Amino acid sequence: MPKPTVLIIDDDPELRASLERLLRSIGLDAQQFASISDFLASDLPDAPTCLVLDVRLPERSGLDLQRELAAANIHLPIIFITGYGDIPMSVQAMKGGAIEFLTKPYREQELLEAIQLGLARDRARRENETSLRTLRERFEGLSPREREIMIQVVQGRLSKQIAFDIGCSETTVKVHRSHLMRKMKAGSLPELGRMADKLRLVAEEPQSPKPVFESP
């Protein structure tokens, strides 16, 4: 995986430079931005990434950017830093999914720990997205009949039941099942079921209400 990168948005050039030196000293790449506009005009790195974001900025606040990223479905771990923080502001940031809310002057170790946590989360998200994309490509590579049989298999239906439903022989169903298992690279039916869960192929059945027994 490419080298992790920390994005820094702060209107204080000295703080940005100091933080970049700190990050590079531990082997992390860093990109500086003086404003939210500069950040939005750039491309996000194709690597595990997190954002160190000042709350109070000249154009609009870091909290505004947090909301904009969420609305755009951009999942970027955020560590807020501020010299003018208060409890309602920190609560709003944490409810929005921030990793940490630090008040200047912050301890370097505390900031670095938050950054490592943010990078780990983004790395895991990227790995999950890559895995899911691979599963989707495999599923799309199945024939329409194989997809149909896969869905019924993971629902727990037997080959003879599937054969009756789709109007073919049980042997044909077993052949299709063997082919789709190979194409999906599933080593067992439980593994195929987990793949189907990730692909959300089977809708969850609503739970039926518990029976009410009348007293004699």
C-alpha positions in Angstrom: 0.0 0.0 0.0 1.3 3.5 -0.8 2.9 5.6 1.9 0.4 7.2 4.4 -0.2 10.9 4.1 -1.4 13.5 6.7 -3.2 16.5 5.3 -2.8 19.7 7.4 -5.3 22.6 7.1 -4.3 25.6 9.3 -3.9 29.3 8.6 -0.8 29.5 10.8 2.3 28.8 8.5 4.6 28.2 11.4 2.4 25.6 12.9 2.0 23.8 9.5 5.7 23.7 9.0 6.4 22.5 12.5 3.8 19.8 12.2 5.1 18.7 8.8 8.6 18.4 10.2 7.3 16.3 13.1 5.4 13.9 10.7 8.3 13.5 8.3 10.6 12.7 11.3 8.5 9.6 11.9 8.3 8.6 8.2 5.0 10.1 7.3 4.3 12.2 4.2 2.5 15.5 4.8 0.7 18.1 2.7 0.0 21.6 3.9 -3.0 23.8 3.1 -3.6 27.4 4.3 -7.3 27.3 3.7 -10.3 25.0 3.0 -10.4 26.3 -0.6 -6.9 25.2 -1.2 -7.7 21.8 0.2 -10.8 21.4 -1.9 -8.9 22.4 -5.1 -6.5 19.5 -4.6 -6.8 15.8 -5.2 -6.8 13.4 -2.2 -3.8 11.0 -2.0 -4.3 7.5 -3.2 -3.0 6.2 0.1 -4.1 5.9 3.8 -4.9 9.4 4.8 -6.1 11.5 7.7 -6.7 15.2 8.1 -5.4 17.5 10.9 -7.9 20.4 10.8 -8.0 23.7 12.6 -11.5 24.5 13.8 -11.4 28.3 13.2 -10.3 29.2 9.7 -10.8 32.5 7.7 -13.4 31.4 5.2 -15.4 28.8 7.1 -14.9 26.5 10.0 -13.4 23.1 10.1 -16.7 21.8 11.4 -18.3 23.1 8.2 -15.8 21.1 6.2 -16.5 18.0 8.3 -20.2 18.3 7.4 -19.4 18.9 3.7 -17.1 15.8 3.5 -19.8 13.7 5.2 -22.5 15.0 2.8 -20.2 14.1 -0.2 -19.7 10.6 1.3 -15.9 11.2 1.6 -14.7 9.2 4.6 -11.6 11.0 5.8 -10.5 10.6 9.5 -10.3 14.0 11.1 -8.2 15.2 14.1 -9.4 18.7 15.1 -7.0 21.2 16.7 -8.0 24.6 18.0 -6.9 27.4 20.3 -10.5 28.4 21.1 -12.3 25.2 21.7 -15.3 24.7 24.0 -17.4 21.7 25.0 -20.3 22.2 22.6 -17.8 22.5 19.7 -15.9 19.4 20.7 -19.1 17.4 21.2 -20.3 18.4 17.7 -16.9 17.4 16.2 -16.9 14.0 17.9 -20.6 13.3 17.0 -19.5 14.0 13.4 -17.0 11.2 13.7 -13.8 13.0 14.5 -10.9 10.9 15.9 -9.8 13.5 18.4 -10.4 17.2 19.4 -7.2 18.7 20.7 -6.7 22.2 22.2 -3.5 24.2 21.5 -0.9 23.8 22.8 -1.3 20.0 22.5 1.1 17.3 23.4 2.9 16.0 20.3 2.6 12.4 21.5 -1.2 12.8 21.9 -1.5 14.2 18.4 0.7 11.5 16.9 -1.4 8.8 18.6 -4.5 10.3 17.1 -2.9 10.4 13.7 -1.8 6.8 13.8 -5.4 5.8 14.8 -6.8 7.8 12.0 -4.4 6.3 9.4 -5.1 2.8 10.7 -8.9 3.3 10.3 -8.4 4.7 6.8 -6.2 1.8 5.9 -8.8 -0.7 7.1 -11.5 1.2 5.2 -9.5 1.0 2.0 -8.7 -2.7 2.4 -12.4 -3.4 3.0 -13.4 -1.4 -0.1 -10.8 -3.2 -2.2 -12.1 -6.6 -0.9 -15.7 -5.6 -1.6 -14.9 -4.4 -5.1 -13.1 -7.7 -5.9 -16.2 -9.7 -4.6 -18.5 -7.6 -6.8 -16.3 -8.2 -9.9 -16.4 -12.0 -9.2 -20.2 -12.0 -8.7 -20.7 -9.9 -11.9 -18.5 -12.6 -13.7 -21.1 -15.3 -12.9 -23.7 -16.2 -15.4 -27.3 -15.1 -14.6 -28.1 -18.7 -13.7 -25.1 -19.0 -11.4 -26.1 -15.8 -9.7 -29.6 -17.1 -9.2 -28.3 -20.4 -7.8 -25.8 -18.7 -5.5 -28.5 -16.6 -3.9 -30.6 -19.7 -3.3 -27.7 -21.6 -1.9 -26.8 -19.0 0.6 -30.4 -18.9 1.7 -29.9 -22.5 2.8 -31.9 -24.2 0.0 -31.0 -27.7 -1.1 -30.0 -28.6 -4.6 -33.2 -30.6 -5.2 -35.3 -27.6 -4.0 -33.4 -25.2 -6.3 -33.8 -27.6 -9.2 -37.5 -27.8 -8.7 -37.8 -24.0 -8.5 -35.8 -23.2 -11.7 -36.9 -26.3 -13.7 -33.7 -28.3 -14.2 -32.1 -31.4 -12.9 -30.4 -31.6 -9.5 -27.2 -32.6 -11.2 -27.3 -29.4 -13.3 -27.7 -27.3 -10.1 -24.7 -29.1 -8.5 -22.6 -28.4 -11.6 -23.6 -24.7 -11.6 -22.9 -24.6 -7.8 -19.4 -26.1 -8.4 -18.7 -23.5 -11.1 -19.8 -20.5 -9.0 -17.9 -21.7 -6.0 -14.7 -21.8 -8.1 -15.4 -18.4 -9.8 -16.1 -16.8 -6.4 -13.0 -18.5 -4.9 -15.1 -19.8 -2.0 -13.6 -22.7 -0.2 -16.8 -23.7 1.6 -20.5 -22.8 1.8 -20.0 -20.8 5.0 -17.4 -18.7 3.2 -19.8 -18.2 0.3 -22.4 -17.1 2.8 -20.0 -14.5 4.2 -19.4 -13.2 0.7 -23.1 -12.9 0.1 -23.5 -11.0 3.3 -20.8 -8.5 2.3 -22.5 -8.2 -1.1 -25.9 -7.9 0.6 -27.4 -10.4 -1.7 -29.9 -11.7 0.8 -32.2 -9.3 2.5 -32.7 -9.7 6.2 -36.0 -11.2 7.0 -38.1 -9.1 9.4 -38.4 -10.8 12.8 -41.8 -12.1 13.5 -43.5 -11.0 16.8 -43.3 -13.3 19.7 -46.4 -15.3 20.2 -48.7 -14.1 23.0 -50.2 -16.9 25.1 -53.5 -16.3 26.8 -53.8 -17.3 30.4 -56.3 -20.0 31.1 
